Amino acid sequence: MLYLNESWRPEEGGELQVFNRENDSEVCAQVVPEAGRIAVFLSEEIPHEVLPAHRTRHSVACWFRQDEVPLPL
């Protein structure tokens, strides 16, 4: 996730909240969506959510995926 939000203020919310994968009620990190900040994590394995934002929030998300394909015999 690459954030594109100039002059983001704490009262505007919109943080990415990341949880402990063994205890999904334990918050491990909160990432403020400030311009130029990057968050990289395994989204399929790490519980996370985006908190409500009180202004328009801009970001670019990219997912990399590897599917296992059976080899021909």
Buried (B, 14 or more C-beta within 10 A) or exposed (E): BBBBBEEBEEEBBBBBBBBEEEEEEEBBBEBBBEEEBEBEBEEEEBBBEBEEBEEEBBBEEEEEEEEEEEEEE
